[in-house]
Amino acid sequence: MKHFYGLFLTLFMYLTTLVYPVNAQWIQTDGPCGGPVYGIIGSGFNILAGGDYGLYLSTDNGATWNQQVSKITLIRVNTFASIGSYLFAGTWGNGVIVSTDNGVTWASTALSNQIVRSFAVSGTTLYAGTLYTGVWRTTDYGATWTQHSNGLTDKDVRTIAISDTNIFIGTGGGVFYSPDSGATWSAVNSGLSTTDIRALLLLDSALYAGTSQGIFRSLDNGQSWTKIGTGLTTNDIKALKVSGSTFYAGTASGIFTSTDYGNNWTNKSSGLTGSKVINAFAEINSTVYAGSYAGVFVSTNNGGNWCEISEWLRNTRVKAVYLDGTTLYACTEDNGLFRLSNEVTNWISINNGLTSSNVQCFIRKETMFFVGTNSGVFRSTDNGNTWSEVSNGLTSKDVRRLVVFGSKLFAGTSDGIYCSTDNGTNWTAKNTGLTTKNVYGLYLSAPILYAGTSQGVFRSTDEGENWAKTSLDSNIIYDFAQLGAIMFAGTSRGVYISNDQFNTSYASNTNITNTDVRALASSSNALFIGTYGGGVYCSIDSGKTWVQKNTGLNNPRIYGLAASSEYLYAATNGGGVWKRSISEMINPSSVNNSTLPLQYILCQNYPNPFNPSTTIEYSLPLNGHVRLAIYDILGRLVSVLVDEEKEHGRYVVKFDGSFLPGGVYFYRLITKNYTETRKMLLLK
C-alpha cells in the first residue's frame, strides 16, 4: 500500500502543475531531459536522484521522473542515506532533510544551514560530512546533532567509510581515521601522492581511495597506501562502488570496472551519452545505477552496457535558447544540443559529430548551422543532423557567442574575438583595441558590432577590425537587446540603457531585486530580462520600470531568453526550458483595476462546491509580492497559482481540479501585510 500511496501522491502533485491555463503562468517544456545527478538511492519502490535544483522521484524504476517541488526541495542535493523508514538527503546550504514516506515529502532536521557532501550509516547512527564544519553525528534520526571534528585539519568532508567504530573520511586535505566513532581523528596519508580525496570504499580489511591522481589501496587502516589501477586511462576518480564481485569506478571520462579487487580495470562506458563525468553509484534491487552530469544510467550486466533513464528528468543546465523560424534550439552544458520543432512535445538530441557536450551558443548562417562549445566551433550543413569541427585558428576553444555579419562569422571567446570569412574553416583574431579578451556577448546593430566583456562594452564600426571602449566600462556584460534606437545591456549589476550607441549609459533597475542580468529579449514594445536567481522581469516602458513575471517558474536561475511572436522561452540552470505567453505578461487579462480596492480581500471561490473548475478572486490595495497557493486537507502544498510581484488591483484566477480526488482543499493568499486562508470543496 505504501508503494501505491507514493505513486498516487507523486502523480497527483505532478498533474496539478499542468492544470492551469497555459497563458497564466510559466510552463516547463518536456525537456531537454537529463542534467547533473550527484546522488541516487532506492527507498521502497521509489528511486530518488539529487540534482542541481532539487529532488527527482521515480516510481517506475527510472522510466519517468517527477520533481519534488517545495521550498525545502528546490535546492541542490548532493547525497542520500537511509535508516529503516527514514530517508535522508544532504543539501547545498539547507543541511540535512528527512523523509519518512519514501521521498514524497520532506522536512528539515536540526542540522540546517550546512553544505552536506557525504553520509555514512552505522546501525541507527548517521554521520554527515560537511564542506566547512567537518563531521556531525545523530542517533535520533536528525532530531539532534553533535559535531565530531576534533583533530581534523581539513573540514571539507567529501566521503565517509565506516566499519563498526572505525571511521575514515576523505577530505581536500587527505584521509583521516577515527578508531572511536569520530571522537578523535588523525591523518593517514602515507603513500598517497595527493590529498585530494573524492571517494572512499571499505571492503573487508581493504580501504580504497579515489583521488584526483588515481586509485589507492590500504590494507592497514590507512597507515600506508599503494597505488593500483592498471587499465585506467584517467586518474580523475569521482566515485567508487562494489556490487557483488564487481568494482565500479566513476571518473571524469566514464565508468571502469574491475573483477580482481581493483588491480586491473576495463572501460565500461558503452551507452553513456552526454557528459561522461560520473558522480555517484547506487545498487537498487541488484541493479546498478550511475548518476552523471548528463542524467541517470542503469546497467543490468555488471556494466557491460548502460541505458539512459532520464525521461522527464528535467534537471538540465540550459545555457541558451535560440529560435529559428518555428524551431527552438537548446544549448545545454552537459547534454549537447537539442531541437524542438513546430511546438511538438519531444526534444530531439542532435549531437552526431559533436565531441563536446557543453554547447554554449547556436546560430544559422544561410543554410548552415554553427554551435560554439567549450571545445571549439562546429558546423552542420544538414540541419543539425551531423556536425564537424571548424576551429582552425582559434587560440581559445571556449566559444561563448556567435554572430553573423554579412558574409562574416564572428566568435566571442575567453581569449578574444575571432572572424571567419570562409564559413568557419579558418579564423583570424580581431582584438585591436580590446583591453580584455574575456568576451561574454556579441551583438550586431548594423553597421555597429558590440562586444560584452568582463570590462564593459566595446564597439566596432569597421566590422571588427578595431574596437573602442564605451562609457559602460566597469561591469561584466552578458547580453544585449534593442528597441528602436535604444540599446540595452544585461550586466552583473543590472540593466543599462543607452540612446547613443553607449557613448553614454545609465542603470535602470526599478523593482529589480536581483541585478545579475544574464539574458535579454524583446518582442514588439516589450523588453524581458532573465536574472540568475531572480527569474524573469518585463518592462513595457522601454526599461524605465520592471515587473517580475515568475508565476509557475520554480527555477529562477535564468541563463538565456528567446522570444517568438507568441511565447517567451527561458533557459534555466537545472530546470530545462520554460515558456510563457507574451501577450499575457504584457496585457494580463486577469486584472481589473477600474476601481482600485481600499483593502486586502480574498473572496470565497465560486462555484463552491465545484467540479472540476472554480474561480478565485482577490484584491490588493498596495503593490507587492503575492503568493496564492493550494493545499490539501493535510496541509501539504498542492500547487502555486501566483508567486510574483503584483500591482494594486483586483485579480481573477482560474483553478482546474480535473485530476484531483474529491475532497476538502484550502487556498491561501500571502502578502507582506496580509494572510488569509479559505476552504473549498471539490466534488467527484
SELO-289349 format. One record per residue (C-alpha): residue in one letter; x negated, y negated, z. Coordinates in steps of 0.1 Angstrom, whole numbers, plus 5000, padded with zeros to 4 digits. Each point is the difference from the previous one (the first is absolute). Layout:
<nodes>
code|x|y|z
A|X|Y|Z
...
</nodes>
This chain:
<nodes>
code|x|y|z
M|5000|5000|5000
K|4971|4976|5007
H|4989|5004|4964
F|5034|4992|4986
Y|5004|4970|5023
G|4966|4986|4990
L|5008|5006|4963
F|5034|4983|5003
L|4987|4970|5019
T|4971|4995|4976
L|5024|5002|4970
F|5024|4977|5018
M|4973|4973|5007
Y|4987|5002|4965
L|5034|4997|4983
T|5010|4970|5021
T|4971|4981|4984
L|5016|5005|4966
V|5037|4991|5005
Y|4998|4962|4999
P|5004|4979|4969
V|4969|4999|4978
N|5001|4963|4997
A|5003|4993|5037
Q|4966|5013|5011
W|4967|5015|4990
I|5002|5035|4987
Q|4970|5024|5000
T|4994|5015|4966
D|4994|5038|4998
G|4963|4996|5002
P|4974|5001|4989
C|4997|5030|5023
G|4969|5009|5021
G|4978|4978|5021
P|4975|5003|5029
V|5007|5028|5025
Y|4979|5000|5031
G|5017|5027|5021
I|5023|5030|4995
I|5019|5022|5024
G|5028|5025|5001
S|5027|4998|5026
G|5029|5025|5000
F|5011|5002|4964
N|4987|4965|4993
I|4967|4987|4986
L|4988|4965|5008
A|4974|4979|4982
G|4984|4968|5013
G|4992|4973|4975
D|4990|4963|4998
Y|5035|4987|5007
G|5017|5026|5021
L|5012|5036|5004
Y|5014|5022|4973
L|5021|5031|5008
S|5008|5030|4979
T|5026|5026|5008
D|4994|5022|4969
N|4963|5009|5003
G|4988|4968|4984
A|5022|5001|4969
T|5015|4966|5009
W|4990|4974|5026
N|5020|4973|5019
Q|4985|4971|5017
Q|5009|4996|5037
V|5010|4963|5000
S|5000|4982|5033
K|4979|4974|5017
I|4979|5025|5018
T|4993|5022|4970
L|4991|4974|4974
I|4964|5001|5010
R|4969|5019|4988
V|5000|5035|5014
N|4966|5016|5004
T|5005|5034|5017
F|5024|5024|5016
A|5002|5025|5028
S|5027|5021|5017
I|5006|5016|5034
G|5031|5022|5001
S|5029|4979|4988
Y|4980|4967|5003
L|4986|4986|4968
F|4974|4972|5003
A|4988|4976|4973
G|4969|4978|5004
T|5005|4966|4983
W|4979|4970|4990
G|5008|4974|5027
N|5031|5015|5016
G|4983|5027|5019
V|5016|5034|5004
I|5036|5005|4992
V|5021|5032|5008
S|5029|5019|4985
T|5020|5028|5015
D|5022|5008|4970
N|4974|5012|4975
G|4990|4965|4988
V|5035|4986|4993
T|4999|4973|5026
W|4970|4985|5019
A|4993|4981|5032
S|4970|4982|5015
T|4978|5016|5027
A|4981|4982|5027
L|4969|4999|4978
S|5010|4971|4977
N|4981|4972|4983
Q|4972|5024|4991
I|4985|5013|4967
V|5002|5037|5005
R|4979|5021|4976
S|5000|5035|5013
F|5017|5025|5023
A|4992|5033|5017
V|5022|5023|5022
S|4991|5022|5029
G|5030|5017|5015
T|5024|4972|5009
T|4972|4974|5000
L|4997|4976|4971
Y|4967|4981|4992
A|5001|4969|4978
G|4970|4985|4983
T|5001|4963|4993
L|4980|4975|4980
Y|4989|4977|5028
T|5008|5015|5034
G|4988|5035|4998
V|5019|5031|5012
W|5034|5000|5018
R|5018|5029|5016
T|5036|5007|5009
T|5014|5030|5019
D|5036|4989|5000
Y|5008|4997|4962
G|4989|4964|4998
A|5018|4985|5030
T|4967|4991|5015
W|4964|4999|4987
T|4966|4998|5016
Q|4968|4989|4983
H|4971|5024|4998
S|4971|4982|4985
N|4973|5002|5027
G|4966|5004|4982
L|5012|4992|4965
T|4977|4976|4983
D|5022|4999|4969
K|5038|4999|5005
D|5011|5004|4964
V|5013|5035|5005
R|5009|5014|4965
T|5003|5037|5008
I|5004|5023|5030
A|4994|5037|5005
I|5008|5018|5032
S|4996|5035|5016
D|5011|5003|5036
T|4982|4973|5020
N|4974|4995|4973
I|5008|4970|4978
F|4981|4986|4970
I|5007|4967|4983
G|4986|4986|4968
T|4994|4962|4998
G|4982|4974|4980
G|4971|5005|5024
G|4998|5038|4998
V|5014|5030|5019
F|5007|4999|5037
Y|5006|5030|5023
S|5021|5002|5033
P|4999|5032|5021
D|5025|4987|5024
S|5032|4992|4980
G|4988|4965|4991
A|4989|4988|5034
T|4964|4994|4988
W|4984|4999|4966
S|4965|5004|4985
A|4986|4997|4965
V|4991|5032|4982
N|4984|4990|4967
S|4967|5019|4997
G|4996|5011|4964
L|5027|4978|4985
S|4986|4977|4972
T|5029|4976|5006
T|5022|4989|5028
D|5029|4992|4976
I|5023|5029|5011
R|5034|5004|4982
A|5012|5035|5009
L|4993|5027|5027
L|5011|5036|4999
L|4996|5027|5028
L|5000|5037|4991
D|4991|5024|5027
S|4966|4989|5012
A|4992|4979|4969
L|5005|4963|4997
Y|5001|4984|4965
A|4996|4963|4993
G|5010|4983|4967
T|4980|4968|4995
S|4991|4975|4973
Q|4969|5021|4994
G|5016|5035|4997
I|5010|5028|5024
F|4981|5010|5031
R|5004|5029|5023
S|4991|5005|5037
L|5000|5033|5019
D|4991|4986|5034
N|5027|4974|5008
G|4984|4973|4979
Q|4966|5002|5016
S|4984|5006|4965
W|5014|4997|4965
T|4991|5016|4967
K|5012|4988|4966
I|5019|5025|4979
G|5020|4997|4968
T|4984|5016|4970
G|5022|4992|4970
L|5014|4967|5013
T|4996|4974|4972
T|5008|4972|5024
N|4989|4992|5035
D|5029|4977|5007
I|5021|5022|5023
K|5035|4988|5012
A|5017|5030|5015
L|4994|5036|5011
K|5025|5029|5004
V|4999|5037|5004
S|5029|5023|4990
G|4994|5037|5005
S|4966|5007|4986
T|4999|4970|4977
F|4984|4967|5009
Y|5012|4968|4983
A|4980|4968|4997
G|5017|4968|4988
T|4975|4977|4984
A|5000|4967|4980
S|4998|5022|4968
G|5026|5027|5007
I|5004|5032|5019
F|4973|5027|5006
T|5005|5034|5017
S|4977|5025|5017
T|5006|5036|5010
D|4967|5005|5018
Y|5003|4977|5029
G|4990|4969|4981
N|4967|5012|4986
N|5011|4999|4964
W|5027|4979|4984
T|5020|5000|4967
N|5018|4971|4985
K|5037|5007|5002
S|5016|4968|4986
S|5021|5015|4972
G|5033|4983|4998
L|4990|4969|5020
T|5011|4968|4982
G|4992|4963|5006
S|4975|4992|5027
K|4980|5030|5012
V|4994|4986|5035
I|5014|5026|5024
N|5009|4986|5034
A|5017|5029|5018
F|5010|5036|5000
A|5029|5019|5017
E|5010|5036|5001
I|5038|5004|5001
N|5016|5035|4999
S|4968|5015|4986
T|4998|4974|4972
V|4972|4974|4998
Y|5009|4964|4993
A|4976|4972|4991
G|5005|4963|5003
S|4981|4978|4976
Y|5001|4963|4990
A|5022|5013|4971
G|5026|5018|5021
V|5007|5035|5013
F|4988|5032|4984
V|5006|5037|5009
S|4982|5032|4994
T|5013|5035|5005
N|4969|5019|4988
N|4972|4988|5023
G|4993|4969|4980
G|4999|5018|4967
N|5022|4972|4985
W|5020|4972|5014
C|5034|4987|4992
E|5011|4964|5006
I|5032|4997|5021
S|5003|4962|5002
E|5034|4995|4984
W|5018|4972|5019
L|4968|4994|5020
R|5002|4963|4990
N|4969|4990|5020
T|4981|4988|4970
R|4976|4970|5002
V|5011|4981|4969
K|4975|4973|4990
A|5021|4983|4972
V|5031|5004|4979
Y|5003|4989|4963
L|5030|4997|4977
D|4995|5007|4963
G|5034|4995|4985
T|5023|5024|5019
T|4972|5022|5012
L|4985|4996|5034
Y|4964|5010|5008
A|4987|5006|5036
C|4963|4998|5007
T|4992|5021|5032
E|4969|5001|5021
D|4999|5038|5004
N|5023|5016|4974
G|4991|4982|4967
L|5025|4984|4976
F|5038|5007|4998
R|5026|4990|4975
L|5038|4995|5006
S|5018|4996|4967
N|5035|4986|4993
E|5010|5000|5036
V|4999|5038|5003
T|4995|5013|5035
N|4968|5019|4995
W|4966|4985|5001
I|4976|5018|4976
S|4963|5004|5007
I|4979|4989|4969
N|4964|5007|5011
N|4987|5023|4973
G|4964|4988|4994
L|4999|4977|5030
T|4970|5009|5022
S|5010|4977|5027
S|5032|5003|5021
N|4997|4964|5012
V|5017|4979|4973
Q|5001|4963|5008
C|5015|4983|4969
F|5017|5006|4967
I|5005|4981|4967
R|5011|5005|4964
K|4981|4985|4971
E|5019|5005|4968
T|5005|5038|4997
M|4973|5009|5026
F|5003|5003|5038
F|4971|4992|5024
V|4997|5007|5037
G|4974|4987|5024
T|4988|5024|5027
N|4973|5002|5026
S|4980|5020|4975
G|5004|4977|4969
V|5024|4993|4972
F|5019|5027|4982
R|5019|4997|4967
S|5029|5019|4985
T|5011|4999|4964
D|5030|5023|5004
N|5022|4982|5025
G|4981|5012|5031
N|5001|5037|4992
T|4962|5003|4999
W|4972|4977|5011
S|4964|4994|4993
E|4975|4978|5019
V|4988|4968|4983
S|4976|4984|5025
N|4968|4994|4980
G|4984|4968|5013
L|5019|4998|5033
T|4975|4997|5029
S|5028|5005|5024
K|5027|5026|4994
D|5023|4986|5027
V|5025|4985|4976
R|5027|4981|5017
R|5018|4980|4973
L|5004|5000|4962
V|5012|4972|4977
V|5005|4998|4963
F|4990|4967|4983
G|5006|5002|4963
S|4978|5027|4986
K|4979|5001|5032
L|5003|5021|5031
F|4988|4986|5034
A|4992|5020|5031
G|4997|4986|5035
T|4977|5022|5022
S|4982|4999|5033
D|4969|4989|4980
G|5015|4973|4978
I|5020|4995|4968
Y|4994|5020|4968
C|5013|4996|4965
S|5005|5025|4972
T|5006|4991|4964
D|5003|5036|4988
N|5029|5014|5020
G|4978|5010|5030
T|4973|5019|4982
N|4974|4974|5011
W|5000|4974|5028
T|4981|4968|5005
A|4996|4980|5032
K|5017|4966|5001
N|4990|4985|5033
T|4985|4966|4991
G|5011|4975|5027
L|5013|5026|5025
T|4985|4996|5034
T|5013|5034|5010
K|5006|5031|4980
N|5026|5015|5024
V|5030|4997|4977
Y|5035|5011|5011
G|5023|4984|4974
L|5001|4988|4964
Y|5028|4980|4985
L|5005|4985|4965
S|5019|4968|4995
A|4988|4994|4964
P|4976|4985|4992
I|4988|5000|5037
L|4988|5032|5017
Y|5001|5000|5038
A|4979|5023|5023
G|5010|5007|5036
T|4969|5007|5021
S|4988|5003|5036
Q|4991|4963|4998
G|5031|4986|4984
V|5012|4993|4965
F|4978|4995|4970
R|5011|4988|4966
S|4988|5005|4964
T|5011|4980|4970
D|4977|5017|4975
E|5012|5037|5002
G|4978|5009|5029
E|4966|4986|4987
N|4998|4975|5029
W|5018|4998|5033
A|5006|4970|5023
K|5010|5000|5036
T|5034|4984|5008
S|5014|4982|5030
L|5011|5033|5015
D|4966|5012|5011
S|5003|5015|5035
N|5024|5030|4999
I|5001|5035|4986
I|5022|4997|4969
Y|5019|5032|4992
D|5026|4990|4974
F|5015|4973|4979
A|5034|4990|4986
Q|5015|4972|4980
L|5033|4981|4998
G|4998|4976|4971
A|4970|4978|5006
I|4998|5009|5036
M|4973|5025|5010
F|5001|5021|5032
A|4972|5020|5017
G|5005|5027|5025
T|4972|4998|5026
S|4988|5014|5033
R|5015|4969|5015
G|5033|4997|4983
V|5014|4985|4968
Y|4983|4971|4983
I|5016|4978|4973
S|4984|4979|4973
N|5016|4977|4974
D|4967|4992|4982
Q|4982|5033|4993
F|4986|5001|5035
N|4982|4967|4998
T|5020|4995|5032
S|5020|5024|5020
Y|5019|5003|5033
A|5013|5027|5023
S|5038|5007|5000
N|5009|5026|5027
T|5032|4987|5015
N|5017|5030|5017
I|4972|5024|4991
T|4990|5018|5032
N|4973|5022|4983
T|4977|4980|4978
D|4980|5029|4986
V|5015|4997|4965
R|4989|5028|4977
A|5024|4997|4970
L|5022|4976|4982
A|5027|5004|4973
S|5025|4976|4984
S|5033|5005|4984
S|5020|4971|4985
N|4998|4972|5026
A|4992|5023|5029
L|4966|5008|5014
F|4991|5030|5022
I|4970|5008|5021
G|4989|5033|5016
T|4982|4998|5032
Y|4979|5026|5018
G|5021|5007|5031
G|5027|4974|4996
G|5018|5015|4970
V|5016|4979|4972
Y|5010|4964|4999
C|5020|4981|4974
S|5000|4963|4990
I|5026|4983|4977
D|4985|4965|5004
S|4966|5004|4984
G|4983|5012|5031
K|5011|4972|5024
T|5018|5024|5023
W|5001|5038|5004
V|5026|5025|5012
Q|4990|5035|5011
K|5017|5028|4980
N|4992|5032|5018
T|5034|5017|5006
G|4995|5037|4995
L|4963|4997|4994
N|4984|5021|5028
N|4965|4995|4987
P|4990|4963|5000
R|4964|5005|4988
I|5002|4988|4964
Y|4972|5004|4975
G|5018|4991|4968
L|5032|4986|4984
A|5015|5002|4966
A|5033|4984|4988
S|5023|5010|4972
S|5031|4981|4991
E|5020|5021|5025
Y|4977|5013|5027
L|4970|4991|5021
Y|4976|5029|5006
A|4977|5001|5030
A|4969|5022|5003
T|4993|5009|5036
N|4971|5014|5020
G|5013|5033|5012
G|5036|4999|4987
G|5000|5003|4962
V|5020|4976|4978
W|5032|4982|5011
K|5025|4979|4980
R|5027|4974|5007
S|5024|4980|4979
I|4986|4966|4991
S|5034|4984|4996
E|5011|5011|5035
M|4969|4984|5015
I|5004|4968|4981
N|5038|4997|5003
P|5012|5023|5028
S|5037|5004|4994
S|5004|5013|5035
V|4996|4965|5015
N|5029|4976|5006
N|4989|4966|5013
S|5031|4980|4991
T|5006|4993|5036
L|4969|5004|5023
P|5007|5019|5032
L|4995|4984|5034
Q|4991|5032|5019
Y|4987|5035|4995
I|5028|5025|4992
L|4999|5037|4993
C|5035|5010|4987
Q|5017|5033|5004
N|4994|5020|4968
Y|5029|5005|4977
P|5017|5023|4993
N|4994|5019|5032
P|5003|5030|5002
F|4986|5003|4965
N|4992|5027|4974
P|4976|4997|4984
S|4991|4963|4999
T|5006|4969|5021
T|4991|4963|5001
I|4980|4982|5028
E|5000|4962|5002
Y|4978|4979|5022
S|4993|4962|5004
L|4969|4981|5009
P|4999|4964|5012
L|4962|4998|4997
N|4974|5012|4976
G|4979|5029|5012
H|4991|5037|4999
V|5030|5024|4999
R|5002|5037|5006
L|5032|5020|4994
A|4997|5037|5006
I|5022|5031|5003
Y|4996|5025|5029
D|5016|5033|5007
I|5018|5009|5032
L|4967|5012|5016
G|4984|4966|4993
R|4978|5012|4972
L|4993|4976|4972
V|5018|5011|4968
S|4992|4971|4977
V|4991|4964|4998
L|5023|4978|4979
V|4983|4967|5005
D|4965|4992|5013
E|4988|4966|4987
E|5001|4962|5004
K|5035|4986|4993
E|5013|4965|4996
H|5030|4989|5021
G|5033|5010|4985
R|5025|5028|4998
Y|4990|5034|4986
V|5018|5031|4988
V|4983|5034|4999
K|5015|5033|4986
F|4993|5033|5017
D|5007|5033|4983
G|5001|5031|5022
S|5007|5025|4972
F|4973|5024|5011
L|5005|4997|5038
P|5020|5023|5022
G|5031|4985|5016
G|4996|4985|5034
V|4993|4969|5020
Y|4972|4977|4989
F|4987|4966|5012
Y|4988|4970|4982
R|4978|4974|5017
L|4991|4965|4990
I|4967|4986|5015
T|4987|4965|4996
K|4976|4979|5021
N|5029|4985|5020
Y|5028|5026|4997
T|5006|5037|5002
E|5034|5018|4996
T|5010|5036|4994
R|5034|5013|4987
K|5014|5034|4995
M|5015|5015|4968
L|5016|5033|4992
L|4993|5020|4968
L|5028|5025|4992
K|4993|5031|4979
</nodes>
